[in-house]
């Protein structure tokens, strides 16, 4: 048995499309809402097995943990599939292939092939895997926040990017891997957790972040605790990337400032985790 946990925030149209794409699996669907838009949420209440409305926006990890805890207590499923609300699954044998992959690999966490390709959302996820990488990214993120807060620096950045594009001949395009791969970081837009994994931890996700870099904390946990993280192109889905955040922020630079401030908070937490080296 599999339970789908969908994280909703503001964009009801995407959430409905996501739910409708899951109906063919005859599985349980739990929606966790980080927004209290009652009028819109009434549109999905009868389409799912459980609708959980948080009193405040808990962000990604905490809200998903709420949904996962409900799913575990209520259904004790073989797998929990945590999805962003901008995910659509067209593959009819998605669930049966998860079962086949578990029989073969006995995975803790499984990540799918993410379509369309040539976007930021690909698997395996390009995570920061060392203290040095994290510290460099912290410095870079602080610089970006400073730039986005200054009109002069923003304009200078635009000119720099235009010049860079002229002289840069070959852009590196990241794609999903073509074969099953273990011991990898997995993109957070869609993650399948086995019972073997969730029985081991009080929270499915590291509970201290708000947004961004949840993948790194899961990778750290897998690496530290000797878990099996698996990417397989045998299962695939569609990710309409960043729709909720795009709807929340019409001003591009306000969105970038918010995003990078949250990235910075998560990176500083990740730095402390790596420095301590303890289990999380």
N, C-alpha and C positions, 0 to 999 in steps of 0.2 A: 504493500500500500504506500502511496505517495501523497503528501499534502503540499499544496502550493501556497506559499506565503507571499502576498503582494504588498509592497509598500506604496501607499498612495499619498500624494501631496498636490493638491489643487487641480491637476489636469485630469478631470473626470473622463474626458473622451478617450484618452489613452488607457485609463484603468478599465473602462468598459471593453475596449478592443482586446486588451490583455485577457480579461476574464472570458470573453467569448471564444478566444482561441484555445482555451483550456477545457471547454465543455466536453470535447470529444473524448477526453481521457477517463471520464467517470471517476474522478478523484475528488478529494476534499479541497476546498478553496477558502483560505483565510485572508481577509484584507485588513491591513493595519493602516489607519489614516492619521497622518500628522497634521491634518487641517480639519477644522470643525465646520466644514461647509455642508450643513445638514441637508439643505435643499438638493444638492448634487448627490450626496451620499445616499439619499433615499432611492436614487435611481439604480443603485447596485445592491441594496440591502437584500432583496429577494433573489439575487443572482448568485450569492455566495453562501457558504455554510456558516461563516462567522464574520461579522464586521466589528472590528475593535477601533474605537475612536479615542485617541489620546487627548488628554486635557490640554496639552501643549505640544509644540513641535519638538520631538525627542531626537531628531536627526536620524541618520541611517542605522547605526549599530543598535542603539537602545530600542528604537521602535521595532526593528526586526527581531530583537531578542524577546520582546513582548509577544509578538506573533508566534515565534517558534516555541516559546514556553506553553502557550495555549495549545498549539498543535500537538506537542509532546504529551501533555497531560490528558488531552481529550482523546487523541487517536493513537498514540504510541506507534507512529508510522515507521515503515522500513526506511523511507527517505523523506527529507524536507527539501523542497525546491524553493529557494528564496529568489524572488524576481523583482526588479524595478518595474514600475507600472507601465513603462514604455517598451515592454517586451511583447512580442508576438511569437507564438510557437505554431508553425504550420505543419511540422513533421508529425505524421500520424503515429509512427512507432517510437516516438520520443521516450515514453515511459518504459516500453518493453526493452529498448536498447540500454536504458539505465540499469535494468535488472541484469542484462547480459554482461555489461561492463563490471558490475559488482561481483558477479560469479567469477569473472576472470581475474580481477585485480584486488577485490576486497578493499576498495578505496574508502578513505575517510571523507574527502571532499572531491567533487567532480565538477569540471568546468566544460562548457560546450563550445563548439565553433560559433562565432558571433558574426552575423551578417547585417548589413552589407560590409564587405571588407574595405580595406584602405581608409579606415577611420581610426580614432584613438582606441576603440573597443575591439581588441583582439586577444586571443589566448594562444600561448601562455602570456600572462600579464608581465609587463616590464617593470618589476618592482625594485625598490631600493633594498639591497640585501647586505649592506655593511654600514657601520657607523660613519665611515668616511663619506660614502655616498649620501647619507642622510644629512650630514653636516654641510656638504656642498649645496644640497638642495635647499636647506634652510637659508643659507646666505643668498642664493639666487631668488628665493621667494620674497625675502625682505627687500631686495632691490626692486622686484616687480611691483610690490605694494607702493614703494616710494615713487616709482615712475607713474603708476596709474593715478596717483593722487595729485600729480602735477601736470597741468595742461602743456607746459613747455616740454617737459620730459616725454610726455605721450607723443607729441608731434615729432620730437627727435627720434623716438623709437619707430614711428611710422616710416620716416625717411630711411632709417637704417635697414628696416625690413625690406623696403622696396629695392634698395641697392643690393642687399644680400641675395634677393631672388634673381636679380639680373646676372650676377656672377656665379651663382650656384647652379651648376648644370644638371646634376642628378640628385633628385630628392629621394631620400630613403623612405620607401613605402613599407610599412609593417603589415604583415598578413598573419592569419591564423596558421599554426603549424599544420603539416599535412599528415602527421601520424600521432598515435597515442604517445603521450609523454608524461612521465611521473616526476615527482620532486620539483614541481614548478609552482609559481605564484599564479593565481587565477583571478580573472576580472570580476569585480563585485556586482555587475549588473545582473548576473544569473549564476547561482551557486547551488549545487546539490549536496546535501549533507546526509551521510548514512547514519543509521541508528548507532553503529559502532562509535562514530564520532560524538554524537550529541549525548550519549550516555556517560561520556567521560568528563564533560564540562558543565558547570552551572549555567553558563551563557554560551550560546552558539558563536556570537561575535564578541570581541574585546569590547567591553561596555563603556569605555571612557572617552570615546571620540564622538564628535557630532556629525561631521561630514568629511569625506575624502581619506584616502590611504588605508581604508579598512583591509584592503588586500595584503598590505605589508604586515599587518598584525596577524592575520591568518597564516601568512607564509612563515612568519617567525614562530608561531605556535607549532605548525607542522614540522618545521626544521628542528626546533628545540625538543619536541616530544616524539619525534620519529614517526609521524603520521604519513599516510599515503595521500598525497594530492595528485590528482590525475586530470590531464586534459585529453579529450577525445573528440576528433572531428566527426565521429559517428553520430553524435547528437548535435543539432544545430537550432538556432533561433534568430530572430530579427530584433535588433536594438535600435530604436529611434532616439538616438543619443541626446541627452541634455534637455529634453522638452520641458520638464517641470521648472528647472532653473531659468530657462529662456522665458517662460511665461511670468515668472516672479519678477524678473528684472528686465524692463524694456530698455533701460540705459545700459549700454554695453560696458562702460567703465565701472559703473556701480556693481554690476555683476562680477566683473573681474576682480574688483577690490574685495568684495564679500568672499568670493571663491578662494582667493589667495590668502586671506586672513584665516579662513577655516583650514586650508592646507597647512599653513604655518603652525596652527595649534596642534594638528595631528602629527606633524613632523617632530615637534618638540616632545610630544608624548612618546613617539617612536624612538627618538634618541635616548630618552631615559630608560626605555625597555631594553634597548641594546646595551646600554652602559651597565645596567644591573645584571643582565643575563639570566634573570629568573624566569620560571614558568609563568604564563599569563592565562 
